[in-house]
Amino acid sequence: MNYTRITALGALTALVACSVDRADGTASGVASITEDEIAEHIEVLASDEFGGRAPSSPGEELTVAYLAEQFSSFGLEPGNAGSFFQDVPLVDITVDPNRAPFTIEGRGSPMQFTYADDVVTWTTRTVESSRIEDSEMVFVGYGIVAPEYGWDDYEGLDATGKTVVILVNDPGYATQDDDVFNGNTMTYYGRWTYKFEEAARQGAAAALIVHQTAPAAYGWETVRNSWTGPQFNLQPEDGNAGRVAIEGWMTEETSRTVFERAGMDFDALYRQAETGSLRPIDMGLSLSTLVQNELRFSDSKNVVAILPGAEAPDEYFIYIAHWDHFGTDPELVAAGEDGIYNGALDNASGTAAMLELAEAYANLPERPRRSIVFLAVTAEEQGLLGSAHYAADPVFPLARTVAGLNMDGLSNFGPTRELVVQGYGMSELDMIADAAAAAQGRRIDPDPEPEKGYYFRSDHFELAKLGVPMIYPGNGIDHVERGSEYGLEMNARYTRERYHMVTDEFDETWDLSGAVDDVVLYYEIGAAVIQSDMWPNWNEGTEFRAIREESRR
């Protein structure tokens, strides 16, 4: 099947058609998007009563019930065979930090490194313990196999049973050359998730990523905090037996020590790796390590609602937001401190936006042309697990899912002249966003920090990597009255003082007028696709275009 190619004129025509419809009475939908209702939803979801909305907790029960009740009150239908819920089986794997030895041998006396301080290791296999012994260590540069770039860091290597040591990010970041991958803009090949997946495809026993703060976009404390303690995973039928036995990170200092023991110049090899000329190098070392796990099995839920289309009910546009956060820390509570991770901005606000959009579309006097799916997913904070489960077992076929939009955090500091789109330039949805923003008297700006790969770090990505064009807008920065410096400072202040902390609570002083502008824009972007017969595609050269075209044949 051939695509209906989108042109700028086509996108604008679709938007104009939507505007004409609103002039005939559909403005009542958009009019329902208000500051007060956004604030009300955030305040409920981020309340102490909901306990931080951890998956498989009493807070989850309150959250999913609230969402289902809201969708039902708008007149939406249950999306999953008569139910608003899709079960997501989870397993909570916790490594015992006192029983995680990490020993490297060869070229001298054995070297032992400390869990959490020097290395962080785990397994995604659903097992009580996972061990490798005397596994040959091989440096594989960036650990990338990308035929479209003529790149293969595993060329000539049989990685079976070996431990591969991998650089973080991709060669484009290292060179800052736009002709190498995407230059400063991270590709999926730069994400740690890809590197572990590729190592498994290559048959490796273990995969260790060298942590460096700048290319990783976060410090070692983030690694330590994110990958120690309880780790949720999905429960696939094979127990994740296809993944490597040990995944992990090493600090840069630890890595340099290991490379020095191997008689290798880390800096010289780093420079060679960015050229593509590096081939796998046997380090002359072997790794023996073990992780002992405590396993806890549970079920969580995605919430799925649908507004069926009038003319093309088997074609779907999907809005996604994650409802979960980190729950409550009992140790802090026992110490008399605030232990509730309320997650007001992250992501009660995005979930509130989804509810406002559902109400807006439900208020249309006539059903939309295509069906609209509203998907509130679980366990995003644990690794995009709810969206990964949906992508693996979709309620609605991905080949019939025309496109989608993900919401993960709203503006809380007033109106801006622009909307930032993560991954701008990847798909034809960006053209639609440009037209919609222009109709608002605003503009679309690309991510100011593309090297951090934010596009690959939220729920839409699980659908994107299976070919569904997805757009991921974030809040603008250029404040209408106070300018970009103010917006940057507000974002930085949130990251510094609230992001993934117990202080991410609803604040009545928030200015949500900019959030209203953004949610209306989310509506317009979606409506341009929903009310048309266009099938947006990925742009030429993106990682997912071939997957989409194959799925649509």
Buried (B, 14 or more C-beta within 10 A) or exposed (E): EEEEEBEEEBBBBBBEBBBEBBEEEBBEBBEBBBBEBBBBBBBBBBBEEBBBBBBBBEBBEBBBBBBBEBBEEBEBBBBBEEBBBBBBBBBBBBBEBEEBBBBBBBEEEEBEBEBBEBBBBBBBBBBEEBBBEEBBBBBBBBBBBBEEBEBBBBEEBEBEBBBBBBBBBBBBBBBEEEEBBBBBBBBBBBBBBBBBBBBBEBBBBBBBBBBBBEBBBEEBEBBBBBBBEEBBBBBBEEBBEEBBBBBBBBBBEBBBBBBEBBEBEBEEBBEBBBEBEBBBBEBEBBBBBBBBBEEEEBBBBBBBBBBBBEEBBEBBBBBBBBBBBBBBBEEBEEEEEBBBBBBBBBBBBBBBBBBBBBBBBBBBEEBBBBBBBBBBBBBBBBBBBBBBBBBEEBBBEBBBBBBBBBBBBBBBBBBBBBBBBBBBBBBBBBBBBBBBBEBBEBBBBBBEBBBBBBBBBBBBBBBBBBBBBBBBBBBBBBBBEBEBEBBBBBBEEBEEEBBBBBBBBBBEEBEBBBBBBBBBBBBBBBBBBBBBBBBBBBBEEBBBBEBBBEBBE
